[in-house]
Amino acid sequence: MQINKIIPKSTRTKNILKQIGMSSIYKGLSIAITFFLVPLSISYLGSEKYGLWLTIFSFIGWFSFFDFGIGNGLRNKLAIALSSKDIKLARSYVSTAYFSMMFIVLSLIIIFIIPFYLVPWESVFNYTNNDEPISQLLAVVYVIFSINLVLKLITTVYYADQKSSTPGLLQLLGQIIIFVSIYIAMHLSTSSLILYGSIVVGAQSLVFILASFFAFFGKYSDIRPSIQSFEKKYLKDILSLGGKFFLIQIAAILIYSTDNFVINYYLGAEQVTVYNIAFKYFMFVTMAMSIILEPYWSAFTSATAKEDHAWINRSIKNLLKISLVASIITIVMVLFADKVYSLWIGENIQVPFLLTVFMGVNTIIQVFLQPIIMYINGVGKLKIQLLVGLTAAIINIPLSILFAVHFELGVAGIILATILTRMIGITIYPTQVYKLINKTAKGIWNA
């Protein structure tokens, strides 16, 4: 009887609990591999080259916003279509999204591949070692990364169908392939950035291709993309919502990617490694929250369509309680960080305690924002999030330079700037959610 009181009986909640359980296994193993992958990568590339790779990968990540929000727009629209069992509409949404992304990606490759060889990338990335041409690395990684923009739409299909654990499985398989391939490369070849980059992005491609084949010729064969099901009018539907997600993505990518770029330019590539070690350490908490929260996005979409407001209200309250537990865990992680760093990466790389403290504070803010943003994303009321995100992206770079360089806080100053930009959202988003749940949202609060 007590268990029944703790675990609600609704089908939606039971599926969420199932997805959380499976995701915990997949992403838990993925995190473990990531932790071992960091020292393995540093051993293979060296600290400077690994820092350069992190900066380059962050730069290439900027191009992910060229999906124009199609993935997230598809997620919400497909979730509604599947919830209402409108298979014809679902197939049209999937087909329209896939063929639109194919056109975008082909255009991106044609437009940008030649300029990649004309820009003096060594100067851009402040890299003086000319043993490997950065332009060649960028071109290879860029082409494969662009193709992955189409291939990873399969994860959107799983999310929309409230099967959020499956993308976690795909990530785990990709991590395994990367780890094994780099381990083999370390014993069979000399350090190579081009080989390393090709392995990282190529592993993702392989997993997405296999997943797409098994999905569209199996469980999702009835919504398999076809040119006959492409509908221009549905592209407008997807982009009307996806466009807002697109701009929010730009803001998020700018904040994280420019952090690495600012560190690399002003403080050196090795400090990028230091920053990312602290970031990956606390990723345990944010990843755990993501495992719990990911099923709720499409569940919130479905519940809103069915006007199940009682379930929404109860779910948000429970998720905020989990955020409190995650915050306590984060504080404990801060206190024991130095010992963990020593066991994890050895004594060769020192992570400043101030950086650890600020990264912990940033993590606490993030875990309280995550449930709130997940609901806002699910209902598609994005205008406030868009304005806050763009404002944060604009002020993040000058604040980072101010704290890191002029106030001489180093890498700790970078994350301090991020904390201050996130304070904007934590004071505004809860008000919007309260208004939406209580049906008092008007004007910009309901846009």
Phi, psi and omega in degrees: 000321180293321179296320180296329178288325182284317184257111180299155186268356185298145180300320181299315181290321179299318178295321178299315179298321177296314180295322178296317180299314180291319178297324179301320179291309184296310184284332175298315177294323179296318177297317180300316179295320179300319179298319179284333181291328181299303179296328178295317180294318178296321178296323181283315185264331191093158186298317184293313181293324179293319175298320177297318180298317179301320179292316180296317181294324175296320179296314179298327179301336178302329184286350179294337180287354178283005170281357177056028178076012183300319181300309181289325176297317177298321183302311181291316182293319180291324178299319179293318180296316180291324179296325179268004179059034177267086186294321180298317178294319180299316180294323178295318177298314181297313181297317180296318180294313183296311184288330175293318179294323177300316179296317180298314183295317178300318178296319180298316181295316181295318185288319191257343188294321180291313177302337180300332181270353184260338182279136177283079188296331179301322179286321181300317183263009176054047183241118186261347180279115186260024182288339176226127180290121181294328181300320179293318177300312181299318182296314181297310182295321182297315181296312181295318179300319180296317178299324180296338177299325176282312186298325184284358175298339178299328178292328177296322178298315179296317179299315182297328179273011179059037173247060190289347180284334184297315174303328176296320176296318179296320177297318180299314179299320178296318179297320179297314180298317179298311183299310182297318182294318180291323178298317178294317180299323181297330182265346184246346183215167175280168181303128181217116177295322181295316179295317181299311180297320179296322179295314185298310182278330180291325179298321178297317180301313182300314181295317180296320180297313180296317180297318180297319180298310183292328181287309187279350172248016178225246186304322185253031181296331182284348175240022179300135181302137175213146183295333179293334182268001177293129180228117182300325182295331179282337174297320177297319178300314182294316184285334179298323175270317183296332179299322177292317176300323180302311181291325176294321177298318179302314181299315181295317180294319179299317182296308184288314184292320180290335173302309179297320182293316179297317178299313182298318185286317186265330187243345178105155185297326181296328179288337173296319177298315179301312181300316184285336174295313178297320179299314182290332178298313181278353177299337177304316182288311183294326178292319178298318177296321179296322178300316181290320189275331188307318180294341186284335182305297182291332176294320176296321178299312181295316181296323178293319178298328181264003178058040177269070186289330179297317179294320180298312182299314180297320182294317181296318178298317179294322180293324178292330174294321177294323177300322179297316177298318179298325179294319178296318178299320180298318179298318177297320179296323177298316184294328183254012187300313184301321179292321180293316178303316182298317180288328187280308187242001180083195185260358185288330181244122181258128178258117181302139181296325179298321176298317179298316180298311181296322179295325176294317178298316179299321179295318179298316177299317183295318183290337175277332178282329187304310180297323182293314180293325179300320178293315180300318178296319183296323180270351175073023177264086199251356189298317180294316178300322178297312181295318179294317181297316180293322177297316179298319181296323182291317185272349185295316184295307179298325177294320179298314179295319180300309184286318185286319187260304187286323176269358175057040176270353179065215183297333178297329179292332180295312182286333176297321177297320178297320178301313182296322178291327180285339179297335178298311182293323185289345177265346185249315186303317180301325178296318180296316181298317179301316180294320181294316182294322182269009176058035177247005182287127178224160178061228184296333179293341182244019184257000000 
